Structure formats: C-alpha cells, structure tokens
Amino acid sequence: MTSRVTLQIFSGRPNPTLLLDDRQEHELHERLSGLKTVTDRRAPGAFGGLGYRGFILSRDATHPAGPLSLLVHAGVAEGGFLSPSLVDDSGVEAWLGDIFKGHLKGLPAGYLEAALRQPAQGFHLPQGVVGGCPACHAADAPAYNPGAWNIPAVQPYNNCYNYANNQATNTFAQPGRATGHPAAQMQCGDVQAAATSDGLHAVPNFTGNLGPGQGWYVALVIWPNVDYHWYRQDSVGCWSHKPGQTAVRNVDNGGQPITDPQTCDRGPYVNFCTYMVTTRGVHIR
C-alpha cells in the first residue's frame, strides 16, 4: 500500500504515474503534516492550462494513513473538489518534481525542470459565456455547460477528445481506439487519421453551414511527438476545451476567450493541424 503520484501534463494521452517507496512515503507524510489552510488569495483557480499543471497525490482508504486526493501546484495544495486549499510551504511540488525526473519518457529534455522554475500564472474560470464570439454555423453545436463535466464522477475519467465529441465515456477516449486504428505517433497526420477512422472528417474552416444532424466543429492541435489536444466550438460561437483530467474551460492558456483555436495561446501545443466535424453518431472509446 503506497501513495500514487500523477504528473498532470498531458491532455489527450493518460498522464504518467508512479508509486512512492517507503522512504518517500515517510518524507511525504512529514511534508504534508506541516501544510496550513490558505488564508490569502493564493488559491490557484485554473493554473497552467495546457502543459504542466502540477501533481496529484492519491491513495485509497486501505492505506494506513487514510485516503488522500491532493493537487499540488503553484504554492497551493488543493484537497479535492470541496476541501479547503493548503499552502505548499514545505516544497512538496519541487520535491515531487525531483522524484519524477528519472521516470519521464517522451517529454522534451528539461521541459519539467523549466516548467517548475516558471511562476504559475493563474486565472479563475469564467462560468458563463463570453462576448465577441464568431458566428456558430452548426445547428448541433453543444452549449457551453462546464458543470456537467467538472464533477468528481466525470472530470478525472474523460479527456479533451471526450469533451470535443461531447461524449463522457469515462474511458479517457483515444482517437482510433474504438476502430482499432490508434495513432502510432503524436503527429498531425497520425492523430487526424485515427479520428477519421472514428467518423470525424476534416474541413478547411468553421464557416460552412451544418444543419441539424450534420454535427459541429472541433479542432486538433499537437505538442510535437508528445501529445494531442482538441477544442470544440460551442453554440455561442466561441470555443472551449478540457485539458486532460482537469476542468472544462472556455479560455486559453493566457486566460483569454477562444475565438479561433488556430490563433489562441496553446502553450506547448504549437502545431495547429486541422478543423474537423464530429457528430452525435461518432463512436469513441
């Protein structure tokens, strides 16, 4: 029985996870025992967006120290959906970063170290719709409704691909997995082909009229050789997305409304691949 540490860094792929050994368990207990409840404005809201978003510490009720679910990032440890936030004044985040350094594969060299050195820029998620959005030409475009996704039974188990297709399968759906044609590489052509096998199809833009039953617009971007991410256009005209296991949001990495995913702040997902159309009949898994 040991604590599990998950690095919050991917949006489409499952995040890397490791188990602490006995020595690390003891040090974790010592570090966590000194945390104090937040009394100022350091509660993070939505930090990081795409790319590095901190660490999740978790263990189940059979652990001798009891259950735990804690997101550590930007000087704050958030204790789940309803628990109070704690001040990370004992360096838990940096310590977890040191542990993970020898276990990372498939990330650019030095990415995590550089991310840990950067001061996190936080913003609070807008709950309603935003102004200045482009016209939505898809009759079936979903309404922006983050409350249906940002709950304990849904949020951790569905990713950006689930959200773009408006299907909460609780399987952390992967393009092409339902059809036996998953992407072999994290490149535009591979992921686009996998999504096409699921039933999506590429389009040059999001200005064509889509009548009832013809679906809505989504967009694919890539962190080269690392991960993929999807956005969807909502009925209001602006776009929203769900970075991995974290909350649905209608703002980009800079906290700005997303009028076009091709031009918004996407963090390390620097390759814009294509707009696509999905429908209610698309099968994902």
N, C-alpha and C positions, 0 to 999 in steps of 0.2 A: 504494500500500500504506500503510494508516494504521490506527491503533488505533480501536476502536469502543467507545463508552461507552453503556451501557444504564442508564436510571434505573429502579430496582426500586420500583414504586409501585402498579401495578395487580394485580388478582387474576384477573379474567376476560379483559379486553382485553390485547392484546400491549403490552408496555412500550415507551415511547419510546426511540429510539436515535439517536445522531449520530456522525459521524466527525470526528476531530481534524484540524486543519490542520497544516502543517509547524511553525509556531511553537509550537503547543500540544503537538505530538509531542515537541519538544525540551524543553519545560518539564516534561512528564510524565516523561521519562527522568531529568531532574535530580531531580525529587521522589522518584521510586521508588528511585533509586540510594542514597538515604540511609536507607531503611527498615531497621529491625533486627528480628530474630526476637523474638517475645513471650517474656518470661521471667517474667511475673507472671500474674495471673488476669484479664487484660483480654480474653481470647478471648471473642467475643460469644455463642456458643451460638445462640440464636434471638432476634434483636433485631427489634423493630418490629412483627411480626405483620402486620396489615392496615394499609395506608397506606404511608408512606415506609419503605424498607428498605435504602437505600444505593445505590451504583453498582457495576455490573460493568464492568471493563475487560477487553477481549479483543482478540486478534489471532491470526492463524494462522501456520503455520510458514514461510510465504513472506515474512513481514515481516523487514526487515534486523536488527531487534533480537530476533528469535525469537518463538515463540508466547507468549501471555500469557492467563491467566484469573484474575482477581483481584476479589473483592468487597470494597469499601471502605465501612466503616460503623462509627460509634461508636468511633473511635480505633484501629480494628484493620483490617488488610487481610488477608483470608483467601485463601490461594492455592489454592483448589480443594478437592476432597474429601479428599485425603490430604496436602496440603502444609502446612507449618507456617504459623502466623499471624504477621503482621508488625505492628509498632507504627506507626500513622499519625502520626508526629511531624513531618511536613512539610506538613500541611494539605491533603492530596490531596482529601479529601472536600469541604471548603469550596470549594476551587478548582474542582472539578467542578460544584458547585452554582452557582457564578458563571457557568460556561460554559453551563449549561443554562437559565439564566433567560430568555434571549432566544429559546429554542426550544420553550417549553412552550405547548401549546394544550389547552384543555378541562379545565384544573385551576382550582380556585378561586384568585383572586388572592392572592398572598402565601403560599399553602399550603407550598410547598417551603422558602421562606425561614424560615417559622415552625418547620417540622419540623427544619431544620438547627440551629436555635437550642436545641431541646429536648434535654436529656440523654437518651440512649437508655437504656431500662430493659430489661436482658437477662435471660433465664432459659434454663435448659438443658431441652431437650425430654425429657419423661418417655418412656421406651421401652416400658413395659408399660401395662396397663390401669389404670384408677383406680377408687377406691371411691366409694360414694354415688351411683351412676348410677340413672336411672329404668329401669323395665322396658322391654325391647325387645319389641314385638309383631309384628315382621316376621320370618318364618321365613328369608327370603333375605338378611337384613342381613349385609353383609360383616364379616369380622373386622378388627380394627384391626391392620394389618400395614405400618407405615411403611417397613420395609426394602425392600419390593418397589418402592416409589416413589422413595425417596431415594437413587438411584444415578445416575451420570453419563449413562447411556443413556436415562433416563426423566424424571428430575426437571425439566430445563430445557424439555422439549417438551410438557408436559402441565400443565393449569391446574386451577382449582377445579371446573370443570364436568366435566372428565375424571374427577377424583377422586370427585366426588359420584355419578357414574354408574358408577364402578368400571371404566372403560374407558381404558386407556392407548393412545390412538390416535397419539400423537406429532405431533398437528396443532394443539395449543393450541385445542381444540374450542370452537366458539361456538354458543350456543343458536340453533336455527333454520337454521344454515348448511347442514346436510345436507338440509333440505327446501326450501331456497330462501326461507325466511321469517325472516331475521335481524332482531334488534331494531333499530328505527330510532333509538331514544333510550334512554338509560340511566335508565329509569323502570320501576317495578314492573310496570305493565301490559304494556309492550313486551317486556321480557325474559321475563315469565311466558308471554305468548302465543307467543314464539319457542320456549320449552322445550316448551310444549304441542304445538306442531307436530312436535316430535321424538318425542312419545309419552308425556311425563310428564303427570300430572294433579294438580290442586290438591286439597288436603284441609284440613279445619279444624284438625286437630291430629295428634299422632302416637301416639294411644292405641288406634286401631282395629286389630283383628287382621288381619294379612296372611299368608295361608297360603302354602305352597310354590308358587312360580311367580307370586306376586302382587306381588313386588318389595319395596322398602324405602323408608324415609322420607329425604327431603332437605329443605333449606330454602334459600330465596332471600332475600338482602338486597341493598340498593342504597346506594352512595355517590351521592347525588342528582346527576344529569346528568354523572357522571364514570365510574362503573364498577359492575359487579355482583360478587357473591360467593356461593358455595354451600357449605353444610355437609351432612354425611351422618350419619345415626345408625348406629353400628356395633352388632354383635351383643351387645356388653357393655352397651349401653343409653345410654352417653354418646356425644357427637358429636365428629367430627374434621373436618379441612379441610386444604386445600393452597393457601396464598396465592400465586397466580401460579406463577413459576418456582422458588419456594423450597420448603423441606421440608414434608412432611406432618407435622401435629401434632394432638394431642388436647387442646390448651389454647387459651384465648382470648388477647386482647391483654394481659391482666394476668397471664398465666401460670396461670390457674385452669382446672380441668376444666370442660367444657361439658356441662351437664345439659340446657340448652334454648337453642338459638341465638337465641331471641327476647329472652332476658334477659341474655346474656353480653356481655362487653366486645368490641365490634366495631370500635373505632376510628372512622374517618370513615364507615363503612357504617351510617348511623344509621337508615335506613328498613328495617324488617322487612316483607317482602312477603307471604310465604305458605310453608306447608309443602306439599310435593308428594310424589308417589310415583313412583319410577322402577323399571324392571325390566331384566332382562338382555336383553330384546328391543329396547330403545330404541336407535335408530341416531343417533349423533352424529358430527360431522366438524369 
